[in-house]
Amino acid sequence: MVYNNILELIGKTPVVRLEENLYAKLEYFNPGGSIKDRIAKSMLEEMNITKDTVIIEPTSGNTGIGIAMICAALKIKCKIIMPESMSLERRSIILGYGAEIVLTKKEKGMKGSIEEAEAMLKRDPNYKMCSQFTNLENVAAHFSTTAVEIMEDFETLEYFIAAIGTGGTITGVGSRLKSKYEDIKIIGIEPDTSPFLTEHKSGPHQIQGIGAGFKPDILDLNVIDKIETISLKEASEHARELGRNYGILAGFSGGANYAIAKQIDITGEFTDTLTFTPEELEKPLNIEVEDNAGNKSKYVMFLDYIADPESEPEEVLDEIAPIINYTGEKSFTLNQGDSFSIPNVSATDNIDGNIEADCIIEKYIAKKDTAEMNNVKDHLDTQEAGKYTLTYTATDQAGNVSDNLVITVNILDTTAPIFTYEGET
């Protein structure tokens, strides 16, 4: 079958029977690899986007991947804001779609990423945010597509289990399923180290995609019959079990869903129970990334997120250089006296996140056999004709140095010569 674009592949995901009456809907069959493709498509379709629009979004990863993928298909610029605790693999995929990444402190969780995104909105009128935590299109996407697909597949359903991130899935699917299945129980899940919905406590955790550390505006707690908590160890063990027993390489959130589904089976025989594997296990990547300025960096990653929880983690040697982020012009020509602002250049490191890009300016003055070197200021002195070269580099904490970014500024001599004559006129 031929499709017009990647957006047409979103949805209609398969359901697989795990036990006699336990089923899993494999949302990682979406083209971006997760259930978040659905909401990314729904939210972007409802936005007023122009050629100058830059989409920004705070996300723990999968929504960012979905938005970056769709923005790439629609030729829209995109910046993703996420906690620095999110996996390198997710960051690499987002970069692979041509989006930029802004990292925030892991201690602040998703709340910190949201605050940074809101600050960015105030700085540039071209920035527009999908706002997945408050956008009702998040809920509508699941109410009108995910839930409908489920109802087409099941005559009866007694439990629906979904880990809670933004709340869009469990609210949208849960509310519609309750309209058809009178006795269905909707079960939510959150991390045991960030049980905000059950204990009003928030904290860092590694079960990506769930546990925002606050109550999202779109989450309707009235839809949910019970919320369970789960540990990283439980989620990891059950993700491993899905892979080894069923051939389903699910991520942590899928493992969490499966673990809670097994817990409610107190009779030993499953009633009709449906859960999700919202995302696929993150795979090793070996890719070379090149930004718009031509800077290259090679990413080599082996990430085993469902290894034996009792095993000791291996020390990882950071040998990956930072990437300089710059999409502007690399050559400028000015007249004497023109104002010129130093280009805003940032850098991203696979371990350290956002780091500063240092800059050295070399000034070659016309008609003088001299070259001056000094630190970059906010503006260049353009009163004297000549050539400036701005060389940007970034160094991470492990000592890896990025490739150079060189920007040249040519200042033309526009001052007419002055005749000096002391004789009779």
N, C-alpha and C positions, 0 to 999 in steps of 0.2 A: 504494500500500500504506500502511495506517495502522499506526503504532507507538504503543505505550503511553507511552514516554518516550524521552529522548535516549540512554539507555544501550543500548537495543536496536539503535541504529545503529552501534555499535562493532564493528569487524571486518568480515570478508568483503570485503576491499578488492580492487580489480582488479589484474590483471597486464597490462602492455603490452610488446609486442615492440619492441625498439630496433634490433637488427640480426638477422641470420639466426637466431642462437641465443643472443642476449643479451636478457634480459628484466628489467623493473623492476616491482616490486610497489609500487603507489602508496598508501603509508600515509597520505598527507595527505587521503585520502578519508574518514578517520575524522572524526566531527563536531567534535572539538577541533582538527583540523588536523594531527595527527601520530600516529605509532605509539605514543606514550606514553599515549594514551587506554586502550589495552588493559591496561596494568599499573595505571593509576589505578583502573580499575574492579575489577580482580582484588584489589588490596590493600585497597580500602575495603570491599568485600563481606565480607572476612574479619575486619574489625575490630569490636570491641564498642563501638558508638557510642550515646551517650545524648543527651538534649536539651541537656546542658551541655558536650558534647564540642566542642573546637576542634581541628581538624586542622592540624598544622604540617608543613612539608616543605621540606628544602633541595633546590634544583633549579636547573638552568641555564636553565629556561624551559618546555620542552614538557611535562614532567611536572607542573609547576605549573599550566599551562593545563588539562591533563586533570583534575587533582585539583580545581581551582577550578570547572570546568564541572560535574563530577559532584556536588561539594558543593552547588553552587547548585541542581541538580536535586533533591537530597535534603534541602535546607534545613539544611545543616550549616555552621557557621562555619569559616573557613579562613584561615590565614596562610602565605604563601610566603616562604621565605628564599632569596635568590640573590645571587651576586656583582654588584657595581655595574657590571661590564663588560657585563652582559647587555643586550640591545637594549630601547629604549624601547617598541617595538611589542609585545614580549612582556609587558612590564610593564603596558601599557595594556589588553591583552586580559584579563590576570589581574584587574586592577581592575574591568574591565567585568563580570566574573562576580561581583563583590561581595566578593572576597577582599582581604585586606590584604597588603602587601609589606614585608619587612624586607631591606634591602640590607647586604651585607658587603663588606669591602675586596677590590678586584679582585686585589691581589697575593697574597692567600691562596687564590684560586681556590675550587673547590667544598669543599675541606677547611675553609676558614674558615666557609662557610655551614653545614656539618655541625656544626662546633663551636658555633656560635651556636644552632642548633636544639637541640642537646643541653643547652645551658645553659638555654634556655627551658623545656624539659621539666621541669627541676628546680625551676623557679620556680612552676609552676602544675600541680596534679594533673589539671586538665581537659584539658590539652594531650596530644594523642596524635599520634605520628608514623608515617607509612607506612614510612619508612626504606627507600627504593628501592634503596640501595646494599647493604643486608644482607637485605632481605626476599625470601624464596624464592618468594613469590607473583609477584614480578617475572619470575623464570625460568618458573614454572608457567604464567603467562598465555601466553607465547610457545610453550611446549612443547605446550599443549593447544589453542591456537587458531591462531596464526600458522603454525606448522609443519604443522599438519593441513591448513590451506588450501593451502599450497604442495604438499604431497604429493597432494592431490586434483587439482592443476593440471598436475603434471609426472610423466611416466612415468620419465624419466631426468633426472639433474642431476649435473653434474661440478664446478661451483664455486658456492659461496654466499659472498657478500661483504657484510660489514656493519661500519661504523665502530663503535668501542667507546666507550660512555659508562659506564653502570652495569655493563655486561656481561650484562644480562638477555636481550637479544635474541639475541646471538651464542651464548650458552650454551644457552638454551632451544630456539631453532630449530636450532642446529648439532647438539646432542646427539640430537634426534629425527630430523633428516635423515640422520644417520650410521647410524641403525638401519634405514633403507630403502635408501639409496644407498651401496652398499659402497665405492665408490672416490671419493666426493665429497671435495673439498678445501674447508675452511672458512678464509676469509681475513679477518683483522681489520685495522682501520685506526686509527691515532692521529695527532695533530698532530705535525709535525716540531719544533715549539718546545716541546712537552711530551711527549717520548717515554719516559714512565715505564716502560711495559711492555717496551720494547725496549732502553732504555739506562739506566733507573732515574733519569731526569732529569725534573723537572717545571717548568713555567713558564706564564706567561699566554699565551693564544691567543684567536683570534676565531672559531674553528670551533665554533659553539654546539652543545651536545648531546653532544659527544664529548670525550675527553681529560680525565678527572677529575683527573689528576696523582697518582694513587695506584692500587693494585690493589684494586678493590672485592671485598668478601668473596664475593659471589655469582658472580663471574667464574671460570669453570673454564677455565684455560689449556690443559688437556689436550684440550679439544674443538677448539682452534684449531690449524691446520696451519702458518700463517704470519701474521705481523703486519707490515704495511707502514706507512710514515709518509708524510704528505702535507703540502704547504705550503698556506697560505691562498690564494696565487695560483693554484695548481693547482685547488683546490676551487672557487674563484670562477669560473675560466675554464670548467671543465666544467659547473658549474651554468648558466652562460650558454649553453653549447652545448646542454644539454638543452632550454632554453627556445626557442632559435632554430631548432634542427634537428628537435625532436620535439613542441614545444608543451607541454612539461612544465616548469612553473615550480617547480623544486626549490630547497631551501635549500642551505647550504654542505655539510651532511653528505651530502645526495644527490649533490652535485657530487663530493665526495670518493669516494663509492662508485663512481660512474660512471668517474671517472678511473682508479681501480685496476682496474676491470673491463677497461678498454681496455688497460692495461699488461700484463695476463696473456695477452692475445691475441697471443702471439709468432708464431703460424703464419699470421696474417692471416685466419683463419676461426675464429669463435667456436665453442667447444664449448658444451654446454648450461650457461649461466651465469645465475644469478639474483642480483640485488641489490635494494636498497631505495631509494626516495626517502622517507625517514622523515618529512619535513615539506615544506610548501609555502613558496615564496618569500614573505618578509614583505612585506606590501603597505602603501601609504600609508594613514594613518588621519586622519580629521578628525572627532573626537568630543568631546562635552562630558561630563565626569565629575562626578557629584554624590555626596558621601558622605552618611552617615546623619544628619549634623548639618545638612544643607542647603547645605554649602559647594560651590561649583561652580568648575571649572577646565576650560578648553578645550585639548584636545590636537590640534595640527596637525602631522603628520609626513610627510615624504617620505623614505623610506629605500631607497636603491638599493644592495642588497647584492651585486649581480652586475654592477655597472658595469665598464667597462674598467679592469683593475688598473693600467694605466699612466697613467690620467688623474689629475689633481690633485684631491684632495677639496675641495669648497667649504666655506668657513667657515659655520658654522651660528650664527645669532643666536638666543640664548635669550630668548624673550619670553613664556614660559609660567610662570605663577605656581605656587608650591607648593600642595599640597592639605593642609588640616588634617584629621587622622584622629581622629575622636572618635565613639563610638557610645552614650555614656551620656546621662543626663538633663541638660537644660539649665536646669532650675529646681529649686531646693531650698528647703524650708521647715524651719527648725530652731527649737528652743526655746533660750532663753538657757542657756549652759553646755554645750550638746551639743558633742561632738567632731565635727570635720569635716576631712577630708583633701582637699587640692587635687586635682581630677581629673587623671589622667594623660593628657596630650594630646600627640600626636606629629604630625609633618608629613612629607610625602614630596614630593620635587622630581623632575622628569623628568630633570634632569642631575645634580644634587648628591646624589640619593638621600635617605636619612633625614637630616633636619635638625631642630634644636630649634625648638619653638614658644615664643616669648616671651609673657609674660603680664603685664599691668598690672591691679592691683586698685584699684578706686575704692570707698571706704567712705562711705556716706551715713548719718550717725548720726541716729536718730530724735529729733525735737523739738529739733534743733540746726541752725542755719542754716550748716552747715559741710560740707565734703567733703574727705576726706583721700585722697591718692594715695601709694602706696608699692609697692615690689617684692613679688612673691609669695613667701611663706614656705611651709613644709610644711603649716602649719595656720593657719586663721583664728582670730582671737580672738573667740569667740562670747559673751563675757561682757556685751557691750553690744548692746542691740537696735538694729536698723537693717537696711539693705540693702547688700549687696556686689554689685558686678558684676565678673566676671573676663573680661577681653578678651584673647583669644589671637590672635596673628598670627605668621606665619613669613616670612622674607625669604631668598631664595637668593643665591648669590654674584654673580649678574648684576643684583641689585637688584629683582627682581620680588617683589611683596608679595602674600601670600594674602588672600583674603577673611577678615573677622573672624569668630571664633567667640565668642559672648557667653554666659556662664553667670551666672545670678543666684542669690544666696543670701539669703533673707529670714530674719532672726533675730527671732523673736517676743518681745515684752516679757511675761515671765511673773512679774515681780517685783511683788508686791502693794504698794500705797501704804502709807506709814507715817504715822500720825497724830502730829502734834506739838501737845501741849497742856501749858501750864504752870500752869493754874488748879487750883481745887479739884475733886476727883473725887467 
